[in-house]
Amino acid sequence: MRPLAGIAALALFGVTRAAFAGDGRVPATDYVDLAFAPGAELPCTSRAEFLDELAVMLASSPVPPATKRPVVEVSIARGLRGFETTVVLAGVGGGARNFPEQSCSSAKKVALLAVALFVDPDYGSPRVSTVVATPVVACPPPPVCASTVCPPTAAPPPAVCPSQSAPAPAPVLPSPQRPIRLAIGAEYRRGLTPTAAVAVVLTAEVPLALSSELHPTGLHPSVSIGAATAPATLVRDSFLFGYSSLTAAFCLDRPFGGHLQLGACGGFEAGLSRAIVRAPNPIAPGDYPFLGALVRAQATYTFASSARPSAPAPFVRLALDGGALVVRPRYQVTNGEQIYSVPVLGGALSGFVGVAL
Protein backbone atom coordinates (compact mmCIF):
# COMPACT_ATOMS: atom_id res chain seq x y z
CA MET A 1 0.00 0.00 0.00
CA ARG A 2 2.79 2.45 0.86
CA PRO A 3 4.65 1.85 -2.50
CA LEU A 4 1.42 2.60 -4.35
CA ALA A 5 0.93 5.81 -2.34
CA GLY A 6 4.51 6.87 -3.13
CA ILE A 7 4.04 6.21 -6.86
CA ALA A 8 0.81 8.23 -6.83
CA ALA A 9 2.52 11.15 -5.06
CA LEU A 10 5.41 11.13 -7.59
CA ALA A 11 2.94 11.03 -10.46
CA LEU A 12 1.01 14.00 -9.05
CA PHE A 13 4.27 15.90 -8.50
CA GLY A 14 5.32 15.21 -12.11
CA VAL A 15 2.00 16.35 -13.53
CA THR A 16 2.13 19.53 -11.46
CA ARG A 17 5.68 20.25 -12.64
CA ALA A 18 4.66 19.76 -16.25
CA ALA A 19 1.69 22.11 -15.85
CA PHE A 20 3.97 24.96 -14.76
CA ALA A 21 6.75 24.26 -17.24
CA GLY A 22 5.17 26.45 -19.91
CA ASP A 23 4.77 29.66 -17.91
CA GLY A 24 7.86 29.36 -15.68
CA ARG A 25 5.82 29.35 -12.47
CA VAL A 26 7.23 27.44 -9.52
CA PRO A 27 4.92 24.56 -8.48
CA ALA A 28 3.34 24.68 -5.02
CA THR A 29 5.28 21.59 -3.96
CA ASP A 30 8.46 23.70 -3.98
CA TYR A 31 6.98 25.94 -1.27
CA VAL A 32 5.36 23.40 1.05
CA ASP A 33 5.26 19.65 1.58
CA LEU A 34 1.50 19.31 1.23
CA ALA A 35 -0.45 16.16 2.04
CA PHE A 36 -4.15 15.51 1.85
CA ALA A 37 -5.82 13.70 4.74
CA PRO A 38 -6.79 10.07 3.98
CA GLY A 39 -10.35 10.00 2.70
CA ALA A 40 -10.52 13.79 2.31
CA GLU A 41 -13.34 14.59 -0.09
CA LEU A 42 -12.16 17.97 -1.45
CA PRO A 43 -15.75 18.09 -2.76
CA CYS A 44 -15.52 21.34 -4.75
CA THR A 45 -12.01 20.99 -6.16
CA SER A 46 -9.50 18.39 -7.29
CA ARG A 47 -6.09 17.98 -5.69
CA ALA A 48 -4.32 19.15 -8.85
CA GLU A 49 -6.54 22.24 -9.04
CA PHE A 50 -5.89 22.98 -5.36
CA LEU A 51 -2.12 22.86 -5.94
CA ASP A 52 -2.49 25.05 -9.03
CA GLU A 53 -4.38 27.76 -7.13
CA LEU A 54 -1.91 27.56 -4.25
CA ALA A 55 1.00 28.12 -6.65
CA VAL A 56 -0.73 31.23 -8.04
CA MET A 57 -1.18 32.56 -4.49
CA LEU A 58 2.52 31.97 -3.65
CA ALA A 59 3.91 33.16 -7.00
CA SER A 60 5.36 36.39 -5.56
CA SER A 61 6.93 34.70 -2.52
CA PRO A 62 10.54 33.46 -2.38
CA VAL A 63 10.96 29.71 -2.54
CA PRO A 64 12.22 28.32 0.80
CA PRO A 65 14.95 25.69 0.86
CA ALA A 66 13.84 22.10 1.20
CA THR A 67 14.94 21.99 4.86
CA LYS A 68 12.53 24.84 5.74
CA ARG A 69 9.46 23.74 3.86
CA PRO A 70 6.52 23.31 6.23
CA VAL A 71 4.75 19.96 6.28
CA VAL A 72 1.01 20.62 6.08
CA GLU A 73 -2.01 18.30 5.86
CA VAL A 74 -5.33 19.58 4.48
CA SER A 75 -8.86 18.17 4.45
CA ILE A 76 -12.27 19.60 3.56
CA ALA A 77 -15.13 17.57 5.04
CA ARG A 78 -18.82 17.80 4.30
CA GLY A 79 -21.16 18.05 7.32
CA LEU A 80 -24.84 18.42 8.16
CA ARG A 81 -24.66 22.22 8.39
CA GLY A 82 -21.97 23.02 5.78
CA PHE A 83 -18.27 22.27 5.34
CA GLU A 84 -15.30 22.14 7.71
CA THR A 85 -11.71 22.87 6.69
CA THR A 86 -8.96 21.24 8.77
CA VAL A 87 -5.32 22.31 8.38
CA VAL A 88 -2.63 20.48 10.38
CA LEU A 89 0.98 21.72 10.65
CA ALA A 90 3.48 19.00 11.56
CA GLY A 91 6.51 19.56 13.76
CA VAL A 92 7.29 20.76 17.30
CA GLY A 93 5.37 24.04 16.93
CA GLY A 94 2.57 22.47 14.93
CA GLY A 95 -1.08 22.12 15.64
CA ALA A 96 -4.48 21.81 14.04
CA ARG A 97 -6.93 24.51 13.00
CA ASN A 98 -10.60 23.96 12.09
CA PHE A 99 -12.69 26.45 10.16
CA PRO A 100 -16.46 25.83 9.74
CA GLU A 101 -17.79 27.35 6.52
CA GLN A 102 -21.24 27.56 4.92
CA SER A 103 -20.15 26.91 1.32
CA CYS A 104 -17.59 24.66 -0.33
CA SER A 105 -15.92 27.53 -2.20
CA SER A 106 -15.31 29.48 1.02
CA ALA A 107 -13.93 26.33 2.66
CA LYS A 108 -11.44 25.96 -0.19
CA LYS A 109 -10.38 29.63 0.05
CA VAL A 110 -9.78 29.29 3.79
CA ALA A 111 -7.67 26.16 3.19
CA LEU A 112 -5.55 27.94 0.54
CA LEU A 113 -4.97 30.96 2.78
CA ALA A 114 -4.09 28.84 5.82
CA VAL A 115 -1.52 26.80 3.89
CA ALA A 116 -0.01 29.95 2.33
CA LEU A 117 0.45 31.53 5.77
CA PHE A 118 2.54 28.57 6.91
CA VAL A 119 5.19 29.36 4.25
CA ASP A 120 7.83 31.52 5.96
CA PRO A 121 8.55 34.61 3.83
CA ASP A 122 11.66 35.49 5.91
CA TYR A 123 13.50 32.21 5.47
CA GLY A 124 16.59 34.05 4.09
CA SER A 125 17.00 36.48 7.01
CA PRO A 126 17.23 34.78 10.41
CA ARG A 127 14.87 36.29 12.95
CA VAL A 128 16.16 37.63 16.30
CA SER A 129 14.25 35.01 18.21
CA THR A 130 16.27 32.25 16.56
CA VAL A 131 19.76 33.76 17.27
CA VAL A 132 21.61 32.35 20.29
CA ALA A 133 24.13 34.92 21.65
CA THR A 134 26.06 32.51 23.86
CA PRO A 135 26.28 28.74 23.83
CA VAL A 136 24.13 26.88 26.31
CA VAL A 137 26.27 25.93 29.29
CA ALA A 138 25.90 22.36 30.43
CA CYS A 139 24.55 22.06 33.96
CA PRO A 140 26.38 20.11 36.67
CA PRO A 141 24.89 16.71 37.46
CA PRO A 142 21.88 16.57 39.83
CA PRO A 143 21.00 17.65 42.43
CA VAL A 144 22.87 20.91 41.67
CA CYS A 145 20.78 21.41 38.53
CA ALA A 146 17.54 21.38 40.49
CA SER A 147 17.46 25.18 40.25
CA THR A 148 16.28 26.78 37.04
CA VAL A 149 19.48 28.86 36.48
CA CYS A 150 22.90 27.38 35.84
CA PRO A 151 25.93 28.51 37.89
CA PRO A 152 27.33 31.83 36.62
CA THR A 153 29.90 31.67 33.85
CA ALA A 154 32.33 34.10 32.36
CA ALA A 155 29.95 34.99 29.55
CA PRO A 156 27.03 37.12 30.82
CA PRO A 157 24.14 36.74 31.10
CA PRO A 158 23.89 33.32 32.81
CA ALA A 159 22.37 30.66 30.60
CA VAL A 160 19.12 29.02 31.57
CA CYS A 161 19.22 25.28 32.03
CA PRO A 162 17.45 23.55 29.19
CA SER A 163 14.33 21.95 30.51
CA GLN A 164 12.66 18.96 29.04
CA SER A 165 9.94 20.29 26.76
CA ALA A 166 6.50 19.06 27.59
CA PRO A 167 4.51 17.58 24.73
CA ALA A 168 2.26 20.09 23.03
CA PRO A 169 -1.35 19.73 24.16
CA ALA A 170 -3.70 18.23 21.65
CA PRO A 171 -5.72 20.91 19.87
CA VAL A 172 -9.33 21.19 20.98
CA LEU A 173 -11.62 21.10 18.01
CA PRO A 174 -14.51 23.58 18.14
CA SER A 175 -18.00 22.16 18.54
CA PRO A 176 -20.10 22.53 15.42
CA GLN A 177 -23.05 24.85 15.71
CA ARG A 178 -26.24 22.97 16.51
CA PRO A 179 -29.51 24.01 14.88
CA ILE A 180 -32.91 24.79 16.37
CA ARG A 181 -35.37 21.95 15.64
CA LEU A 182 -39.07 22.48 14.93
CA ALA A 183 -41.39 19.49 14.58
CA ILE A 184 -45.01 18.44 14.31
CA GLY A 185 -46.25 15.00 15.26
CA ALA A 186 -48.87 12.87 16.96
CA GLU A 187 -48.94 10.99 20.26
CA TYR A 188 -50.90 7.94 21.32
CA ARG A 189 -51.55 8.31 25.04
CA ARG A 190 -53.07 6.15 27.74
CA GLY A 191 -54.05 7.18 31.27
CA LEU A 192 -55.21 10.77 30.92
CA THR A 193 -58.63 9.83 29.47
CA PRO A 194 -60.80 6.74 30.03
CA THR A 195 -59.67 5.33 26.69
CA ALA A 196 -56.47 5.88 24.72
CA ALA A 197 -56.42 9.24 22.92
CA VAL A 198 -54.54 10.58 19.91
CA ALA A 199 -53.22 14.16 20.10
CA VAL A 200 -51.49 16.55 17.71
CA VAL A 201 -48.15 17.82 19.10
CA LEU A 202 -45.93 20.78 18.20
CA THR A 203 -42.38 20.90 19.61
CA ALA A 204 -39.35 23.21 19.52
CA GLU A 205 -35.86 22.23 20.64
CA VAL A 206 -33.34 24.98 21.40
CA PRO A 207 -29.64 24.01 21.91
CA LEU A 208 -27.86 25.47 24.92
CA ALA A 209 -24.57 27.43 24.79
CA LEU A 210 -23.23 24.79 27.20
CA SER A 211 -23.05 22.48 24.16
CA SER A 212 -19.50 23.53 23.25
CA GLU A 213 -18.28 22.53 26.73
CA LEU A 214 -19.92 19.11 26.74
CA HIS A 215 -19.11 18.30 23.12
CA PRO A 216 -15.86 16.38 23.96
CA THR A 217 -18.00 13.91 25.94
CA GLY A 218 -20.39 13.51 23.03
CA LEU A 219 -23.43 14.95 24.87
CA HIS A 220 -25.50 17.84 23.50
CA PRO A 221 -27.88 19.59 25.96
CA SER A 222 -31.02 21.41 24.85
CA VAL A 223 -34.35 22.70 26.12
CA SER A 224 -37.49 21.22 24.59
CA ILE A 225 -40.95 22.81 24.77
CA GLY A 226 -44.13 21.35 23.36
CA ALA A 227 -47.89 21.80 23.09
CA ALA A 228 -50.43 19.01 22.52
CA THR A 229 -54.18 18.87 22.02
CA ALA A 230 -56.43 15.84 21.75
CA PRO A 231 -59.94 16.37 20.33
CA ALA A 232 -62.80 15.07 22.45
CA THR A 233 -63.60 11.45 21.63
CA LEU A 234 -66.69 9.46 22.57
CA VAL A 235 -66.06 7.09 25.49
CA ARG A 236 -69.59 5.95 26.33
CA ASP A 237 -72.96 6.75 24.86
CA SER A 238 -72.94 10.28 26.25
CA PHE A 239 -69.42 11.00 27.49
CA LEU A 240 -66.58 12.64 25.49
CA PHE A 241 -63.10 13.30 26.80
CA GLY A 242 -60.10 15.24 25.47
CA TYR A 243 -57.12 17.21 26.78
CA SER A 244 -54.61 19.99 26.06
CA SER A 245 -51.16 20.22 27.61
CA LEU A 246 -47.86 22.13 27.67
CA THR A 247 -44.48 20.50 28.37
CA ALA A 248 -40.99 21.80 29.17
CA ALA A 249 -38.00 19.49 29.45
CA PHE A 250 -34.20 19.43 29.59
CA CYS A 251 -32.69 16.96 27.12
CA LEU A 252 -29.30 15.36 26.49
CA ASP A 253 -28.62 13.84 23.07
CA ARG A 254 -25.63 11.89 21.84
CA PRO A 255 -24.85 11.53 18.12
CA PHE A 256 -24.06 8.13 16.62
CA GLY A 257 -22.53 8.71 13.21
CA GLY A 258 -23.54 11.67 11.07
CA HIS A 259 -27.32 11.18 11.15
CA LEU A 260 -28.60 9.31 14.24
CA GLN A 261 -29.02 10.82 17.72
CA LEU A 262 -30.25 9.05 20.87
CA GLY A 263 -31.32 11.05 23.89
CA ALA A 264 -33.28 11.35 27.12
CA CYS A 265 -35.34 14.18 28.61
CA GLY A 266 -36.81 15.10 31.97
CA GLY A 267 -39.29 17.87 32.71
CA PHE A 268 -42.81 18.93 33.64
CA GLU A 269 -46.25 18.81 32.06
CA ALA A 270 -49.36 20.86 32.85
CA GLY A 271 -52.72 21.05 31.13
CA LEU A 272 -56.48 20.68 31.17
CA SER A 273 -58.50 17.50 30.75
CA ARG A 274 -61.85 18.25 29.13
CA ALA A 275 -65.12 16.43 29.90
CA ILE A 276 -68.09 16.86 27.56
CA VAL A 277 -71.50 15.19 27.90
CA ARG A 278 -74.58 14.84 25.72
CA ALA A 279 -77.05 13.39 28.28
CA PRO A 280 -79.88 15.22 30.12
CA ASN A 281 -78.41 14.16 33.48
CA PRO A 282 -74.68 14.37 32.75
CA ILE A 283 -71.49 14.24 34.71
CA ALA A 284 -70.12 17.60 35.74
CA PRO A 285 -68.64 18.87 32.47
CA GLY A 286 -65.77 21.30 32.12
CA ASP A 287 -61.99 21.50 32.28
CA TYR A 288 -60.03 19.62 34.94
CA PRO A 289 -56.42 20.76 35.53
CA PHE A 290 -53.54 18.31 35.82
CA LEU A 291 -49.84 18.67 36.64
CA GLY A 292 -47.01 16.15 36.64
CA ALA A 293 -43.45 15.18 35.80
CA LEU A 294 -42.32 13.35 32.68
CA VAL A 295 -39.34 11.37 31.40
CA ARG A 296 -38.71 10.69 27.72
CA ALA A 297 -36.48 8.50 25.57
CA GLN A 298 -36.09 9.65 21.98
CA ALA A 299 -34.31 8.72 18.75
CA THR A 300 -33.76 11.29 15.98
CA TYR A 301 -32.59 10.68 12.41
CA THR A 302 -31.51 13.74 10.38
CA PHE A 303 -31.39 13.69 6.59
CA ALA A 304 -28.32 15.62 5.42
CA SER A 305 -28.53 17.54 2.15
CA SER A 306 -25.50 16.83 -0.04
CA ALA A 307 -26.51 19.45 -2.62
CA ARG A 308 -27.09 22.29 -0.12
CA PRO A 309 -25.55 21.40 3.27
CA SER A 310 -26.34 24.85 4.70
CA ALA A 311 -30.05 24.47 3.92
CA PRO A 312 -32.55 23.38 6.61
CA ALA A 313 -32.19 19.64 7.28
CA PRO A 314 -35.35 17.52 7.68
CA PHE A 315 -35.50 14.90 10.44
CA VAL A 316 -37.81 12.27 11.94
CA ARG A 317 -38.12 11.41 15.63
CA LEU A 318 -39.64 8.62 17.67
CA ALA A 319 -40.24 9.24 21.40
CA LEU A 320 -41.53 7.21 24.34
CA ASP A 321 -42.88 9.20 27.32
CA GLY A 322 -43.68 8.19 30.85
CA GLY A 323 -45.17 10.45 33.50
CA ALA A 324 -46.47 10.76 37.06
CA LEU A 325 -49.26 13.19 37.96
CA VAL A 326 -49.35 15.09 41.25
CA VAL A 327 -52.61 16.83 40.32
CA ARG A 328 -55.00 14.49 38.47
CA PRO A 329 -58.62 14.77 37.29
CA ARG A 330 -61.48 12.74 38.80
CA TYR A 331 -64.69 12.76 36.79
CA GLN A 332 -67.97 12.39 38.70
CA VAL A 333 -71.68 12.19 37.90
CA THR A 334 -74.15 14.60 39.47
CA ASN A 335 -75.12 12.23 42.29
CA GLY A 336 -71.49 11.77 43.36
CA GLU A 337 -70.73 8.52 41.53
CA GLN A 338 -67.19 8.54 40.16
CA ILE A 339 -67.02 7.76 36.44
CA TYR A 340 -63.24 7.80 35.97
CA SER A 341 -60.20 8.69 38.06
CA VAL A 342 -57.00 9.37 36.14
CA PRO A 343 -54.19 7.08 37.40
CA VAL A 344 -50.97 8.49 38.77
CA LEU A 345 -48.77 6.86 36.11
CA GLY A 346 -49.31 7.08 32.37
CA GLY A 347 -47.42 6.79 29.11
CA ALA A 348 -47.39 7.95 25.49
CA LEU A 349 -45.78 6.94 22.20
CA SER A 350 -45.18 9.77 19.72
CA GLY A 351 -43.71 10.31 16.27
CA PHE A 352 -42.55 13.56 14.68
CA VAL A 353 -41.37 15.05 11.41
CA GLY A 354 -39.52 18.33 11.48
CA VAL A 355 -36.76 20.54 10.18
CA ALA A 356 -33.45 21.70 11.72
CA LEU A 357 -32.92 25.42 11.03
C-alpha positions in Angstrom: 0.0 0.0 0.0 2.8 2.5 0.9 4.6 1.9 -2.5 1.4 2.6 -4.3 0.9 5.8 -2.3 4.5 6.9 -3.1 4.0 6.2 -6.9 0.8 8.2 -6.8 2.5 11.1 -5.1 5.4 11.1 -7.6 2.9 11.0 -10.5 1.0 14.0 -9.1 4.3 15.9 -8.5 5.3 15.2 -12.1 2.0 16.4 -13.5 2.1 19.5 -11.5 5.7 20.2 -12.6 4.7 19.8 -16.2 1.7 22.1 -15.9 4.0 25.0 -14.8 6.8 24.3 -17.2 5.2 26.4 -19.9 4.8 29.7 -17.9 7.9 29.4 -15.7 5.8 29.3 -12.5 7.2 27.4 -9.5 4.9 24.6 -8.5 3.3 24.7 -5.0 5.3 21.6 -4.0 8.5 23.7 -4.0 7.0 25.9 -1.3 5.4 23.4 1.0 5.3 19.7 1.6 1.5 19.3 1.2 -0.4 16.2 2.0 -4.2 15.5 1.9 -5.8 13.7 4.7 -6.8 10.1 4.0 -10.3 10.0 2.7 -10.5 13.8 2.3 -13.3 14.6 -0.1 -12.2 18.0 -1.4 -15.8 18.1 -2.8 -15.5 21.3 -4.7 -12.0 21.0 -6.2 -9.5 18.4 -7.3 -6.1 18.0 -5.7 -4.3 19.2 -8.9 -6.5 22.2 -9.0 -5.9 23.0 -5.4 -2.1 22.9 -5.9 -2.5 25.1 -9.0 -4.4 27.8 -7.1 -1.9 27.6 -4.3 1.0 28.1 -6.7 -0.7 31.2 -8.0 -1.2 32.6 -4.5 2.5 32.0 -3.7 3.9 33.2 -7.0 5.4 36.4 -5.6 6.9 34.7 -2.5 10.5 33.5 -2.4 11.0 29.7 -2.5 12.2 28.3 0.8 14.9 25.7 0.9 13.8 22.1 1.2 14.9 22.0 4.9 12.5 24.8 5.7 9.5 23.7 3.9 6.5 23.3 6.2 4.7 20.0 6.3 1.0 20.6 6.1 -2.0 18.3 5.9 -5.3 19.6 4.5 -8.9 18.2 4.4 -12.3 19.6 3.6 -15.1 17.6 5.0 -18.8 17.8 4.3 -21.2 18.0 7.3 -24.8 18.4 8.2 -24.7 22.2 8.4 -22.0 23.0 5.8 -18.3 22.3 5.3 -15.3 22.1 7.7 -11.7 22.9 6.7 -9.0 21.2 8.8 -5.3 22.3 8.4 -2.6 20.5 10.4 1.0 21.7 10.6 3.5 19.0 11.6 6.5 19.6 13.8 7.3 20.8 17.3 5.4 24.0 16.9 2.6 22.5 14.9 -1.1 22.1 15.6 -4.5 21.8 14.0 -6.9 24.5 13.0 -10.6 24.0 12.1 -12.7 26.4 10.2 -16.5 25.8 9.7 -17.8 27.4 6.5 -21.2 27.6 4.9 -20.1 26.9 1.3 -17.6 24.7 -0.3 -15.9 27.5 -2.2 -15.3 29.5 1.0 -13.9 26.3 2.7 -11.4 26.0 -0.2 -10.4 29.6 0.1 -9.8 29.3 3.8 -7.7 26.2 3.2 -5.6 27.9 0.5 -5.0 31.0 2.8 -4.1 28.8 5.8 -1.5 26.8 3.9 0.0 29.9 2.3 0.5 31.5 5.8 2.5 28.6 6.9 5.2 29.4 4.3 7.8 31.5 6.0 8.6 34.6 3.8 11.7 35.5 5.9 13.5 32.2 5.5 16.6 34.0 4.1 17.0 36.5 7.0 17.2 34.8 10.4 14.9 36.3 13.0 16.2 37.6 16.3 14.2 35.0 18.2 16.3 32.3 16.6 19.8 33.8 17.3 21.6 32.3 20.3 24.1 34.9 21.7 26.1 32.5 23.9 26.3 28.7 23.8 24.1 26.9 26.3 26.3 25.9 29.3 25.9 22.4 30.4 24.6 22.1 34.0 26.4 20.1 36.7 24.9 16.7 37.5 21.9 16.6 39.8 21.0 17.6 42.4 22.9 20.9 41.7 20.8 21.4 38.5 17.5 21.4 40.5 17.5 25.2 40.3 16.3 26.8 37.0 19.5 28.9 36.5 22.9 27.4 35.8 25.9 28.5 37.9 27.3 31.8 36.6 29.9 31.7 33.9 32.3 34.1 32.4 30.0 35.0 29.5 27.0 37.1 30.8 24.1 36.7 31.1 23.9 33.3 32.8 22.4 30.7 30.6 19.1 29.0 31.6 19.2 25.3 32.0 17.5 23.6 29.2 14.3 21.9 30.5 12.7 19.0 29.0 9.9 20.3 26.8 6.5 19.1 27.6 4.5 17.6 24.7 2.3 20.1 23.0 -1.3 19.7 24.2 -3.7 18.2 21.7 -5.7 20.9 19.9 -9.3 21.2 21.0 -11.6 21.1 18.0 -14.5 23.6 18.1 -18.0 22.2 18.5 -20.1 22.5 15.4 -23.0 24.9 15.7 -26.2 23.0 16.5 -29.5 24.0 14.9 -32.9 24.8 16.4 -35.4 22.0 15.6 -39.1 22.5 14.9 -41.4 19.5 14.6 -45.0 18.4 14.3 -46.3 15.0 15.3 -48.9 12.9 17.0 -48.9 11.0 20.3 -50.9 7.9 21.3 -51.6 8.3 25.0 -53.1 6.2 27.7 -54.0 7.2 31.3 -55.2 10.8 30.9 -58.6 9.8 29.5 -60.8 6.7 30.0 -59.7 5.3 26.7 -56.5 5.9 24.7 -56.4 9.2 22.9 -54.5 10.6 19.9 -53.2 14.2 20.1 -51.5 16.6 17.7 -48.2 17.8 19.1 -45.9 20.8 18.2 -42.4 20.9 19.6 -39.4 23.2 19.5 -35.9 22.2 20.6 -33.3 25.0 21.4 -29.6 24.0 21.9 -27.9 25.5 24.9 -24.6 27.4 24.8 -23.2 24.8 27.2 -23.0 22.5 24.2 -19.5 23.5 23.3 -18.3 22.5 26.7 -19.9 19.1 26.7 -19.1 18.3 23.1 -15.9 16.4 24.0 -18.0 13.9 25.9 -20.4 13.5 23.0 -23.4 15.0 24.9 -25.5 17.8 23.5 -27.9 19.6 26.0 -31.0 21.4 24.9 -34.4 22.7 26.1 -37.5 21.2 24.6 -41.0 22.8 24.8 -44.1 21.4 23.4 -47.9 21.8 23.1 -50.4 19.0 22.5 -54.2 18.9 22.0 -56.4 15.8 21.7 -59.9 16.4 20.3 -62.8 15.1 22.5 -63.6 11.4 21.6 -66.7 9.5 22.6 -66.1 7.1 25.5 -69.6 5.9 26.3 -73.0 6.8 24.9 -72.9 10.3 26.3 -69.4 11.0 27.5 -66.6 12.6 25.5 -63.1 13.3 26.8 -60.1 15.2 25.5 -57.1 17.2 26.8 -54.6 20.0 26.1 -51.2 20.2 27.6 -47.9 22.1 27.7 -44.5 20.5 28.4 -41.0 21.8 29.2 -38.0 19.5 29.4 -34.2 19.4 29.6 -32.7 17.0 27.1 -29.3 15.4 26.5 -28.6 13.8 23.1 -25.6 11.9 21.8 -24.9 11.5 18.1 -24.1 8.1 16.6 -22.5 8.7 13.2 -23.5 11.7 11.1 -27.3 11.2 11.2 -28.6 9.3 14.2 -29.0 10.8 17.7 -30.2 9.1 20.9 -31.3 11.1 23.9 -33.3 11.3 27.1 -35.3 14.2 28.6 -36.8 15.1 32.0 -39.3 17.9 32.7 -42.8 18.9 33.6 -46.3 18.8 32.1 -49.4 20.9 32.8 -52.7 21.0 31.1 -56.5 20.7 31.2 -58.5 17.5 30.8 -61.8 18.2 29.1 -65.1 16.4 29.9 -68.1 16.9 27.6 -71.5 15.2 27.9 -74.6 14.8 25.7 -77.0 13.4 28.3 -79.9 15.2 30.1 -78.4 14.2 33.5 -74.7 14.4 32.7 -71.5 14.2 34.7 -70.1 17.6 35.7 -68.6 18.9 32.5 -65.8 21.3 32.1 -62.0 21.5 32.3 -60.0 19.6 34.9 -56.4 20.8 35.5 -53.5 18.3 35.8 -49.8 18.7 36.6 -47.0 16.1 36.6 -43.4 15.2 35.8 -42.3 13.3 32.7 -39.3 11.4 31.4 -38.7 10.7 27.7 -36.5 8.5 25.6 -36.1 9.7 22.0 -34.3 8.7 18.8 -33.8 11.3 16.0 -32.6 10.7 12.4 -31.5 13.7 10.4 -31.4 13.7 6.6 -28.3 15.6 5.4 -28.5 17.5 2.2 -25.5 16.8 0.0 -26.5 19.4 -2.6 -27.1 22.3 -0.1 -25.5 21.4 3.3 -26.3 24.9 4.7 -30.1 24.5 3.9 -32.6 23.4 6.6 -32.2 19.6 7.3 -35.4 17.5 7.7 -35.5 14.9 10.4 -37.8 12.3 11.9 -38.1 11.4 15.6 -39.6 8.6 17.7 -40.2 9.2 21.4 -41.5 7.2 24.3 -42.9 9.2 27.3 -43.7 8.2 30.8 -45.2 10.5 33.5 -46.5 10.8 37.1 -49.3 13.2 38.0 -49.3 15.1 41.3 -52.6 16.8 40.3 -55.0 14.5 38.5 -58.6 14.8 37.3 -61.5 12.7 38.8 -64.7 12.8 36.8 -68.0 12.4 38.7 -71.7 12.2 37.9 -74.2 14.6 39.5 -75.1 12.2 42.3 -71.5 11.8 43.4 -70.7 8.5 41.5 -67.2 8.5 40.2 -67.0 7.8 36.4 -63.2 7.8 36.0 -60.2 8.7 38.1 -57.0 9.4 36.1 -54.2 7.1 37.4 -51.0 8.5 38.8 -48.8 6.9 36.1 -49.3 7.1 32.4 -47.4 6.8 29.1 -47.4 8.0 25.5 -45.8 6.9 22.2 -45.2 9.8 19.7 -43.7 10.3 16.3 -42.6 13.6 14.7 -41.4 15.0 11.4 -39.5 18.3 11.5 -36.8 20.5 10.2 -33.4 21.7 11.7 -32.9 25.4 11.0 
